[in-house]
Amino acid sequence: FLPQVDSANAGRVLASDAAVFLKKSGLTDLVLGKIWDLADTDGKGILNKQEFFVALRLVACAQNGLDVSLSSLNLPVPPPRFTDTSSPLLLSGATSSDLPWAVKPEDKAKYDAIFDSLNPVNGLLSGDKVKPVLLNSKLPVDILGRVWELSDIDHDGMLDRDEFAVAMFLVYCALEKEPVPMSLPSALVPPSKRKPLSVPGAMPLIPSSTSTKDSHQALPPVGILPAKTPLTQ
């Protein structure tokens, strides 16, 4: 990775060059900022080779659902993944189907137990059934609204078993003071929801007008977290 960002071959990486490169990891700016702060130990806005490798290692940790902290550096993780954002094919997730799911099997078992306890109908939970669980976390309503939007991947106003696991994962991240991303990272998309990248021309077949319309129709069920009045009562 280093030659891509150290074009002058000076053995160091400037913040501006690193920012462009690290953005290709698909992580949020908040997470990348945290990674930079941890890697740039002397706060000079420049990473030497060793610090740059620390940054890459932290990117890999974040992509695999681990804490972005120096204590995570010794944990075994796959190498970090970067996509060329100028290529729509890569951006649409050519490799995302191979990513390990960020929800660990032991956590998934816990989330499944909660899911089953909420009496799903046809394997789905309505917003009304999920709402008390989310509110129980005592997180701000706007955060919970984003958790719902990110986890209701097919925008049907219901959560299936995998979507519910995503919601629980995001709630626990937020409780650990990890920022809830604005869009769902590839590693968090359940394997069952990942679209295989088959025909390069397949993507534009969906007219943009219908996709935006669908997403607007999907917002009312977010009535799971309506105004703040029910909370204050």
Backbone as JSON, one array per atom type, in Angstrom:
{
  "sequence": "FLPQVDSANAGRVLASDAAVFLKKSGLTDLVLGKIWDLADTDGKGILNKQEFFVALRLVACAQNGLDVSLSSLNLPVPPPRFTDTSSPLLLSGATSSDLPWAVKPEDKAKYDAIFDSLNPVNGLLSGDKVKPVLLNSKLPVDILGRVWELSDIDHDGMLDRDEFAVAMFLVYCALEKEPVPMSLPSALVPPSKRKPLSVPGAMPLIPSSTSTKDSHQALPPVGILPAKTPLTQ",
  "N": [[0.83, -1.21, 0.0], [2.03, 1.17, 0.64], [3.62, 2.43, -1.48], [1.59, 3.57, -3.0], [0.72, 5.82, -1.68], [2.94, 7.15, -0.94], [4.32, 8.73, -2.97], [6.58, 10.17, -3.46], [8.47, 8.65, -2.41], [9.57, 9.02, 0.1], [9.43, 7.79, 2.47], [7.53, 8.58, 4.22], [4.17, 9.68, 4.97], [1.89, 12.11, 4.04], [-0.8, 13.85, 5.68], [-2.86, 14.7, 3.93], [-2.52, 13.06, 1.65], [-2.8, 10.56, 2.8], [-5.43, 10.68, 3.73], [-7.01, 10.65, 1.41], [-6.42, 8.1, 0.47], [-7.13, 6.42, 2.65], [-9.85, 6.82, 2.76], [-10.82, 5.11, 0.88], [-11.28, 2.84, 2.2], [-13.86, 2.64, 2.98], [-14.74, 3.27, 5.48], [-16.24, 5.38, 8.03], [-15.84, 8.99, 8.3], [-15.48, 9.76, 10.93], [-14.49, 7.44, 12.19], [-12.16, 7.1, 10.71], [-10.82, 9.4, 11.43], [-10.32, 8.89, 14.09], [-8.6, 6.72, 13.79], [-6.47, 7.97, 12.52], [-5.61, 9.74, 14.54], [-4.68, 7.93, 16.45], [-2.6, 6.72, 15.08], [-0.88, 8.78, 14.27], [1.32, 9.52, 16.21], [2.92, 11.62, 17.18], [1.49, 13.82, 16.47], [2.05, 15.4, 14.21], [0.91, 15.45, 11.76], [1.95, 13.87, 9.84], [2.76, 10.63, 8.77], [5.14, 8.18, 9.56], [6.73, 5.24, 8.16], [6.25, 3.12, 9.95], [4.14, 4.14, 11.5], [2.22, 4.4, 9.54], [1.7, 1.75, 8.93], [0.51, 1.03, 11.31], [-1.84, 2.51, 11.08], [-3.02, 1.19, 8.88], [-3.44, -1.3, 10.01], [-5.29, -0.68, 12.0], [-7.4, 0.11, 10.39], [-8.06, -2.37, 9.29], [-8.91, -3.62, 11.62], [-11.21, -2.08, 12.24], [-12.78, -2.63, 10.0], [-13.42, -5.21, 10.48], [-15.08, -5.2, 12.6], [-13.9, -4.8, 15.06], [-12.72, -3.02, 18.01], [-11.5, 0.29, 17.49], [-8.63, 0.69, 18.6], [-5.48, 0.83, 20.3], [-5.11, -1.49, 21.65], [-6.24, -3.37, 20.07], [-4.44, -3.97, 18.14], [-2.9, -6.26, 18.29], [-4.56, -8.31, 17.72], [-5.7, -11.05, 15.7], [-6.42, -10.29, 12.41], [-7.89, -10.16, 9.1], [-6.13, -8.78, 6.21], [-6.39, -5.2, 5.53], [-9.03, -3.83, 3.44], [-9.33, -2.08, 0.43], [-11.13, -0.08, -1.83], [-11.24, 1.1, -5.16], [-12.58, 4.06, -5.42], [-13.18, 5.43, -7.69], [-14.0, 3.66, -9.48], [-16.99, 2.4, -10.43], [-17.74, -0.24, -10.41], [-16.11, -1.56, -8.56], [-16.82, -0.14, -6.34], [-19.43, -0.9, -5.95], [-19.18, -3.2, -4.67], [-17.52, -5.46, -5.39], [-15.96, -7.16, -3.96], [-17.37, -7.48, -1.7], [-19.0, -9.66, -1.18], [-17.33, -11.55, -0.28], [-16.5, -10.75, 2.17], [-15.99, -11.3, 5.66], [-18.76, -11.55, 7.9], [-19.49, -8.89, 10.09], [-20.87, -9.39, 12.38], [-20.39, -11.48, 14.97], [-20.51, -15.1, 15.35], [-21.16, -15.99, 17.98], [-22.33, -13.73, 19.08], [-24.45, -13.43, 17.33], [-26.02, -15.61, 18.04], [-26.98, -14.76, 20.51], [-28.47, -12.5, 19.75], [-30.36, -13.73, 18.12], [-31.8, -15.16, 20.02], [-33.05, -13.1, 21.42], [-34.57, -12.08, 19.34], [-36.32, -14.24, 18.79], [-37.74, -14.23, 21.16], [-39.42, -12.13, 20.88], [-41.62, -12.84, 19.52], [-41.77, -13.26, 16.5], [-43.48, -12.89, 13.34], [-43.97, -15.0, 10.69], [-41.22, -15.07, 10.49], [-40.5, -12.42, 10.73], [-40.15, -9.23, 12.34], [-42.21, -6.6, 13.37], [-42.01, -2.98, 13.33], [-43.19, -2.05, 15.68], [-42.71, -4.07, 17.5], [-39.98, -4.13, 17.68], [-39.33, -1.64, 18.58], [-39.59, -1.22, 21.52], [-37.35, -2.63, 22.4], [-35.22, -1.23, 21.26], [-35.62, 1.3, 22.4], [-35.13, 0.67, 25.0], [-32.44, 0.74, 25.22], [-31.77, 3.27, 25.87], [-30.61, 5.08, 24.2], [-30.14, 8.12, 22.23], [-33.0, 9.35, 20.4], [-32.61, 10.07, 17.71], [-30.34, 8.64, 17.02], [-31.28, 6.03, 17.32], [-33.2, 6.02, 15.34], [-31.58, 6.11, 13.09], [-30.28, 3.68, 13.37], [-32.42, 1.96, 12.93], [-33.06, 2.57, 10.25], [-30.71, 1.78, 8.93], [-30.63, -0.93, 9.51], [-32.98, -1.99, 8.5], [-32.74, -3.3, 5.82], [-33.97, -4.03, 3.41], [-35.98, -2.23, 3.31], [-38.69, -2.73, 4.13], [-40.1, -2.12, 6.33], [-40.04, -3.99, 8.28], [-38.11, -6.26, 10.32], [-36.02, -8.95, 9.58], [-34.44, -11.97, 10.82], [-31.65, -11.66, 10.36], [-31.45, -8.92, 9.81], [-32.3, -7.89, 12.23], [-30.19, -8.68, 13.84], [-28.22, -7.0, 12.85], [-29.26, -4.54, 13.69], [-29.09, -4.85, 16.5], [-26.33, -5.13, 16.77], [-25.45, -2.59, 15.96], [-26.63, -1.02, 17.95], [-25.27, -1.91, 20.24], [-22.71, -1.1, 19.54], [-23.08, 1.68, 19.55], [-23.63, 2.03, 22.24], [-21.16, 1.53, 23.23], [-19.95, 3.84, 22.7], [-19.18, 4.03, 20.08], [-19.37, 5.58, 16.91], [-22.47, 5.59, 15.11], [-22.62, 4.53, 11.81], [-23.28, 6.51, 8.8], [-24.02, 5.19, 6.55], [-24.51, 1.73, 5.76], [-21.75, -0.25, 6.47], [-19.9, -2.43, 4.24], [-19.04, -4.78, 5.49], [-20.93, -5.17, 7.41], [-23.27, -5.79, 6.18], [-25.54, -8.4, 6.02], [-24.6, -11.7, 4.94], [-26.71, -12.93, 3.61], [-27.99, -10.86, 2.41], [-26.4, -9.78, 0.56], [-25.67, -8.67, -2.67], [-24.8, -10.54, -5.42], [-22.24, -9.66, -7.66], [-22.86, -9.69, -10.82], [-23.58, -9.14, -13.75], [-21.98, -6.51, -15.33], [-23.48, -4.4, -16.38], [-25.79, -4.48, -14.98], [-26.53, -2.9, -12.84], [-27.46, -0.2, -13.6], [-30.02, -0.79, -14.44], [-31.96, -0.31, -12.66], [-34.08, 2.26, -12.4], [-33.28, 5.5, -11.25], [-35.32, 7.04, -10.23], [-37.31, 5.31, -9.23], [-35.96, 4.02, -7.17], [-35.45, 6.06, -5.35], [-38.01, 6.76, -4.73], [-38.95, 4.45, -3.51], [-37.38, 4.43, -1.22], [-38.39, 6.6, 0.11], [-40.94, 5.76, 0.63], [-40.35, 3.9, 2.44], [-39.79, 5.2, 4.71], [-41.98, 6.03, 6.46], [-42.66, 3.66, 8.06], [-40.64, 3.85, 9.84], [-41.78, 4.96, 11.83], [-41.55, 3.55, 14.01], [-39.91, 4.97, 15.7], [-41.26, 7.59, 16.5], [-42.22, 10.91, 17.0], [-40.75, 12.74, 19.73], [-42.46, 12.67, 21.79], [-43.68, 10.25, 22.97], [-41.59, 9.32, 24.45], [-41.04, 11.25, 26.38], [-43.27, 11.1, 27.93]],
  "CA": [[0.0, 0.0, 0.0], [2.8, 2.39, 0.86], [3.98, 3.18, -2.7], [0.43, 4.29, -3.55], [0.51, 7.1, -1.0], [4.25, 7.78, -0.75], [4.79, 8.79, -4.36], [7.94, 10.74, -3.49], [9.34, 7.61, -1.84], [10.31, 9.66, 1.2], [9.27, 7.0, 3.7], [6.51, 9.17, 5.11], [2.89, 9.92, 4.31], [1.22, 13.34, 4.49], [-2.2, 13.66, 6.06], [-3.75, 14.86, 2.78], [-2.42, 11.87, 0.81], [-3.34, 9.41, 3.54], [-6.88, 10.82, 3.83], [-7.6, 10.18, 0.14], [-6.25, 6.65, 0.39], [-7.88, 5.73, 3.72], [-11.29, 6.92, 2.46], [-11.19, 3.97, 0.05], [-11.58, 1.7, 3.08], [-15.3, 2.59, 3.19], [-15.07, 3.61, 6.86], [-16.75, 6.75, 8.19], [-14.81, 9.99, 8.61], [-15.24, 9.73, 12.38], [-13.62, 6.31, 12.49], [-10.85, 7.36, 10.1], [-10.18, 10.43, 12.25], [-9.82, 8.2, 15.29], [-7.45, 5.92, 13.35], [-5.34, 8.88, 12.26], [-5.11, 10.25, 15.82], [-3.92, 6.88, 17.12], [-1.39, 6.39, 14.32], [0.0, 9.96, 14.24], [1.61, 9.6, 17.64], [3.48, 12.91, 17.6], [0.58, 14.89, 16.08], [2.65, 16.31, 13.22], [0.19, 15.4, 10.49], [2.73, 13.05, 8.91], [3.0, 9.28, 9.28], [6.28, 7.45, 9.02], [6.34, 3.92, 7.66], [5.7, 2.33, 11.06], [2.82, 4.69, 11.87], [1.3, 4.1, 8.45], [1.29, 0.35, 9.1], [-0.44, 1.02, 12.43], [-3.11, 2.99, 10.53], [-3.59, 0.11, 8.07], [-3.88, -2.36, 10.92], [-6.51, -0.21, 12.65], [-8.45, 0.03, 9.36], [-8.47, -3.77, 9.23], [-9.69, -3.89, 12.85], [-12.53, -1.45, 12.11], [-13.56, -3.33, 8.96], [-13.83, -6.52, 11.0], [-15.95, -5.03, 13.77], [-13.16, -4.69, 16.32], [-12.53, -1.66, 18.5], [-10.36, 1.04, 16.96], [-7.79, 1.06, 19.75], [-4.15, 0.22, 20.21], [-5.16, -2.85, 22.2], [-6.7, -4.29, 19.01], [-3.39, -4.17, 17.14], [-2.31, -7.6, 18.37], [-5.58, -9.32, 17.41], [-5.58, -11.54, 14.31], [-7.46, -9.81, 11.47], [-7.47, -10.21, 7.68], [-5.57, -7.49, 5.78], [-7.44, -4.21, 5.21], [-9.52, -3.84, 2.05], [-9.54, -0.75, -0.13], [-11.71, -0.12, -3.17], [-11.0, 2.3, -5.95], [-13.9, 4.68, -5.48], [-13.46, 5.98, -9.01], [-14.55, 2.58, -10.3], [-18.31, 2.05, -9.88], [-17.85, -1.69, -10.21], [-15.5, -1.91, -7.28], [-17.57, 0.51, -5.27], [-20.67, -1.6, -5.68], [-18.92, -4.33, -3.79], [-17.04, -6.66, -6.06], [-15.38, -8.08, -2.98], [-18.14, -7.49, -0.45], [-19.6, -10.96, -0.91], [-16.34, -12.41, 0.37], [-16.15, -10.21, 3.48], [-16.62, -11.97, 6.81], [-19.78, -10.71, 8.51], [-18.97, -8.28, 11.32], [-21.58, -9.96, 13.54], [-19.75, -12.76, 15.31], [-21.5, -16.18, 15.57], [-21.65, -16.07, 19.38], [-23.26, -12.6, 19.27], [-25.64, -13.73, 16.53], [-26.86, -16.52, 18.82], [-27.68, -13.95, 21.53], [-29.46, -11.66, 19.07], [-31.43, -14.62, 17.67], [-32.63, -15.49, 21.18], [-33.92, -11.92, 21.66], [-35.49, -12.03, 18.19], [-37.37, -15.26, 18.99], [-38.55, -13.89, 22.34], [-40.33, -11.04, 20.51], [-42.74, -13.44, 18.74], [-41.82, -12.85, 15.08], [-44.53, -13.48, 12.5], [-43.35, -15.39, 9.41], [-39.79, -14.74, 10.51], [-40.3, -10.96, 10.67], [-40.62, -8.42, 13.47], [-42.66, -5.26, 12.97], [-41.38, -1.88, 14.06], [-43.77, -1.94, 17.03], [-42.11, -5.05, 18.39], [-38.56, -3.82, 17.86], [-39.22, -0.32, 19.22], [-39.27, -1.25, 22.95], [-35.98, -3.12, 22.59], [-34.32, -0.13, 20.94], [-35.77, 2.36, 23.4], [-34.57, 0.16, 26.24], [-31.0, 1.03, 25.23], [-31.66, 4.65, 26.35], [-29.84, 5.9, 23.24], [-30.96, 9.22, 21.68], [-33.97, 8.91, 19.39], [-32.09, 10.21, 16.34], [-29.42, 7.51, 16.8], [-32.1, 4.82, 17.14], [-33.82, 6.14, 14.01], [-30.58, 5.72, 12.09], [-30.09, 2.23, 13.53], [-33.54, 1.28, 12.24], [-32.94, 2.75, 8.79], [-29.58, 0.98, 8.43], [-30.86, -2.37, 9.67], [-34.09, -2.41, 7.62], [-31.98, -3.24, 4.57], [-34.86, -4.09, 2.23], [-36.97, -1.14, 3.45], [-40.08, -3.2, 4.14], [-40.72, -1.76, 7.61], [-39.93, -5.15, 9.18], [-36.75, -6.79, 10.42], [-35.9, -10.4, 9.69], [-33.46, -12.39, 11.83], [-30.34, -11.06, 10.09], [-31.56, -7.46, 9.96], [-32.39, -7.62, 13.67], [-28.83, -8.82, 14.36], [-27.52, -5.76, 12.48], [-29.76, -3.49, 14.59], [-28.51, -5.08, 17.83], [-24.89, -4.86, 16.66], [-25.28, -1.13, 15.92], [-27.0, -0.51, 19.27], [-24.17, -2.18, 21.17], [-21.61, -0.21, 19.14], [-23.41, 3.03, 20.04], [-23.48, 2.02, 23.7], [-19.71, 1.55, 23.5], [-19.52, 5.16, 22.22], [-18.73, 3.99, 18.69], [-20.38, 6.3, 16.11], [-23.28, 4.8, 14.17], [-22.29, 5.07, 10.48], [-24.39, 7.08, 8.02], [-24.46, 4.13, 5.62], [-24.11, 0.43, 6.3], [-20.48, -0.75, 5.9], [-20.03, -3.71, 3.55], [-18.83, -5.92, 6.4], [-22.1, -5.35, 8.27], [-24.39, -6.32, 5.39], [-25.59, -9.86, 6.2], [-24.32, -12.45, 3.7], [-27.96, -13.25, 2.9], [-28.51, -9.65, 1.74], [-25.41, -9.26, -0.37], [-26.03, -8.93, -4.06], [-23.62, -10.94, -6.2], [-21.97, -8.76, -8.77], [-22.78, -10.58, -11.97], [-23.44, -8.45, -15.03], [-21.58, -5.12, -15.05], [-24.52, -3.43, -16.75], [-27.04, -4.78, -14.3], [-26.9, -1.88, -11.86], [-28.28, 0.92, -14.08], [-31.37, -1.21, -14.83], [-32.92, 0.23, -11.68], [-34.15, 3.71, -12.61], [-33.04, 6.17, -9.98], [-36.57, 7.59, -9.69], [-38.03, 4.33, -8.41], [-35.25, 3.68, -5.94], [-35.64, 7.11, -4.35], [-39.4, 6.71, -4.28], [-39.06, 3.34, -2.56], [-36.78, 4.74, 0.08], [-39.29, 7.51, 0.83], [-42.06, 4.98, 1.14], [-39.88, 3.06, 3.54], [-39.54, 5.97, 5.91], [-43.04, 6.05, 7.46], [-42.58, 2.62, 9.08], [-39.68, 4.23, 10.86], [-42.66, 5.36, 12.9], [-41.02, 2.87, 15.18], [-39.43, 6.0, 16.61], [-41.92, 8.77, 15.95], [-41.74, 12.13, 17.62], [-40.16, 12.41, 21.03], [-43.46, 12.74, 22.86], [-43.88, 9.04, 23.77], [-40.46, 9.12, 25.36], [-41.1, 12.14, 27.54], [-44.3, 10.63, 28.85]],
  "C": [[0.86, 1.27, 0.0], [3.16, 3.13, -0.43], [2.82, 3.98, -3.27], [0.29, 5.67, -2.93], [1.82, 7.84, -0.77], [4.92, 7.9, -2.12], [6.22, 9.33, -4.43], [8.95, 9.76, -2.91], [10.19, 8.17, -0.69], [10.2, 8.87, 2.5], [8.31, 7.62, 4.68], [5.28, 9.53, 4.29], [2.25, 11.18, 4.89], [-0.24, 13.06, 4.78], [-3.11, 13.73, 4.85], [-3.73, 13.62, 1.88], [-3.07, 10.67, 1.5], [-4.86, 9.47, 3.58], [-7.56, 10.28, 2.57], [-7.56, 8.66, 0.08], [-7.13, 5.93, 1.41], [-9.38, 5.78, 3.47], [-11.76, 5.71, 1.66], [-11.49, 2.73, 0.88], [-13.08, 1.57, 3.31], [-15.7, 2.91, 4.61], [-15.53, 5.06, 6.95], [-15.6, 7.7, 8.55], [-14.47, 9.98, 10.1], [-14.26, 8.63, 12.75], [-12.22, 6.57, 11.94], [-10.09, 8.43, 10.89], [-9.56, 9.82, 13.5], [-8.56, 7.4, 14.95], [-6.24, 6.81, 13.15], [-4.75, 9.36, 13.59], [-4.25, 9.21, 16.54], [-2.59, 6.62, 16.41], [-0.38, 7.54, 14.34], [0.4, 10.3, 15.67], [2.16, 10.96, 18.07], [2.65, 14.1, 17.11], [1.13, 15.85, 15.05], [1.92, 16.3, 11.88], [0.93, 14.62, 9.43], [2.91, 11.68, 9.56], [4.29, 8.73, 8.7], [5.81, 6.04, 8.65], [5.67, 3.09, 8.76], [4.3, 2.8, 11.42], [1.78, 4.38, 10.79], [0.81, 2.65, 8.56], [0.32, 0.21, 10.26], [-1.82, 1.45, 11.93], [-3.8, 1.89, 9.72], [-4.17, -0.99, 8.95], [-5.19, -1.96, 11.62], [-7.69, -0.2, 11.67], [-8.98, -1.39, 9.29], [-9.31, -4.14, 10.45], [-11.11, -3.34, 12.71], [-13.39, -2.19, 11.1], [-14.06, -4.68, 9.46], [-14.57, -6.41, 12.33], [-15.23, -4.96, 15.09], [-13.03, -3.23, 16.73], [-11.34, -1.01, 17.79], [-9.55, 1.51, 18.16], [-6.47, 0.32, 19.62], [-4.15, -1.2, 20.75], [-5.62, -3.86, 21.16], [-5.58, -4.67, 18.04], [-2.83, -5.59, 17.14], [-3.31, -8.69, 17.99], [-5.41, -9.78, 15.96], [-6.73, -11.03, 13.45], [-6.95, -9.98, 10.04], [-6.9, -8.85, 7.28], [-6.68, -6.51, 5.42], [-7.81, -4.27, 3.74], [-9.79, -2.41, 1.6], [-10.12, -0.9, -1.53], [-11.38, 1.18, -3.87], [-12.34, 2.97, -6.18], [-14.19, 5.3, -6.83], [-14.05, 4.9, -9.93], [-15.89, 2.14, -9.71], [-18.45, 0.55, -9.63], [-17.28, -2.1, -8.87], [-16.32, -1.36, -6.14], [-18.83, -0.27, -4.94], [-20.41, -2.95, -5.02], [-18.47, -5.58, -4.47], [-16.52, -7.67, -5.06], [-16.28, -8.26, -1.76], [-18.74, -8.86, -0.15], [-18.62, -11.89, -0.2], [-16.02, -11.94, 1.79], [-16.75, -11.08, 4.59], [-17.63, -11.01, 7.44], [-19.27, -10.19, 9.84], [-19.66, -8.83, 12.57], [-21.02, -11.35, 13.82], [-20.81, -13.82, 15.62], [-22.04, -16.22, 17.0], [-22.6, -14.91, 19.69], [-24.57, -12.86, 18.53], [-26.58, -14.64, 17.32], [-27.65, -15.75, 19.88], [-28.8, -13.13, 20.88], [-30.65, -12.51, 18.59], [-32.37, -14.96, 18.82], [-33.58, -14.33, 21.5], [-34.99, -11.85, 20.57], [-36.66, -13.0, 18.43], [-38.29, -14.91, 20.16], [-39.59, -12.81, 22.02], [-41.48, -11.52, 19.62], [-42.79, -12.95, 17.29], [-42.94, -13.56, 14.34], [-43.91, -13.74, 11.12], [-41.88, -14.96, 9.35], [-39.49, -13.26, 10.45], [-40.83, -10.3, 11.94], [-41.04, -7.05, 12.95], [-41.93, -4.21, 13.8], [-41.89, -1.78, 15.49], [-43.12, -2.91, 18.01], [-40.63, -4.75, 18.66], [-38.37, -2.55, 18.69], [-38.87, -0.4, 20.7], [-37.83, -1.7, 23.22], [-34.99, -2.0, 22.34], [-34.39, 0.95, 22.01], [-35.14, 1.95, 24.73], [-33.07, 0.47, 26.36], [-30.73, 2.43, 25.79], [-30.78, 5.53, 25.44], [-30.73, 7.02, 22.72], [-31.84, 8.72, 20.53], [-33.41, 9.02, 17.97], [-31.11, 9.08, 16.02], [-30.23, 6.24, 16.52], [-32.8, 4.84, 15.78], [-32.85, 5.7, 12.93], [-30.31, 4.22, 12.16], [-31.18, 1.48, 12.77], [-33.37, 1.37, 10.73], [-31.82, 1.88, 8.21], [-29.89, -0.51, 8.48], [-32.03, -2.87, 8.82], [-33.59, -2.33, 6.17], [-32.88, -3.26, 3.34], [-36.01, -3.08, 2.32], [-38.41, -1.64, 3.41], [-40.77, -2.9, 5.48], [-40.71, -2.9, 8.61], [-38.47, -5.57, 9.24], [-36.81, -8.31, 10.45], [-34.76, -10.71, 10.67], [-32.1, -11.72, 11.63], [-30.36, -9.54, 10.27], [-31.6, -7.08, 11.44], [-30.99, -7.71, 14.3], [-28.01, -7.56, 14.04], [-27.94, -4.63, 13.43], [-29.13, -3.63, 15.97], [-27.01, -4.75, 17.83], [-24.64, -3.35, 16.72], [-25.61, -0.5, 17.27], [-25.84, -0.71, 20.25], [-22.94, -1.34, 20.82], [-21.84, 1.19, 19.71], [-23.25, 3.11, 21.56], [-22.01, 2.04, 24.12], [-19.1, 2.87, 23.01], [-18.89, 5.11, 20.83], [-19.78, 4.72, 17.85], [-21.15, 5.34, 15.21], [-23.05, 5.37, 12.77], [-23.52, 5.64, 9.78], [-24.89, 6.08, 6.99], [-23.86, 2.82, 6.11], [-22.8, -0.03, 5.66], [-20.68, -2.13, 5.28], [-19.95, -4.89, 4.51], [-20.04, -6.18, 7.29], [-23.31, -5.87, 7.5], [-24.41, -7.84, 5.55], [-25.31, -10.58, 4.88], [-25.58, -12.74, 2.9], [-28.49, -12.07, 2.11], [-27.54, -9.13, 0.7], [-25.77, -9.65, -1.79], [-24.77, -9.36, -4.81], [-23.45, -10.01, -7.39], [-21.81, -9.6, -10.02], [-22.54, -9.79, -13.25], [-23.07, -7.0, -14.76], [-22.68, -4.12, -15.36], [-25.81, -3.6, -15.97], [-27.49, -3.65, -13.39], [-27.82, -0.81, -12.45], [-29.69, 0.5, -14.48], [-32.41, -0.66, -13.86], [-32.98, 1.73, -11.89], [-34.03, 4.41, -11.27], [-34.35, 6.68, -9.38], [-37.27, 6.58, -8.8], [-37.29, 4.06, -7.12], [-35.43, 4.78, -4.9], [-37.07, 7.06, -3.83], [-39.57, 5.61, -3.23], [-38.52, 3.73, -1.2], [-37.68, 5.72, 0.84], [-40.47, 6.74, 1.4], [-41.65, 4.18, 2.36], [-39.75, 3.86, 4.83], [-40.7, 5.97, 6.91], [-42.97, 4.91, 8.47], [-41.54, 2.91, 10.14], [-40.46, 4.85, 12.0], [-42.39, 4.55, 14.14], [-40.53, 3.91, 16.18], [-40.02, 7.31, 16.13], [-41.35, 10.04, 16.56], [-41.23, 11.76, 19.02], [-41.21, 12.35, 22.12], [-43.63, 11.44, 23.64], [-42.77, 8.86, 24.8], [-40.61, 9.98, 26.61], [-42.2, 11.7, 28.49], [-43.74, 9.5, 29.68]]
}
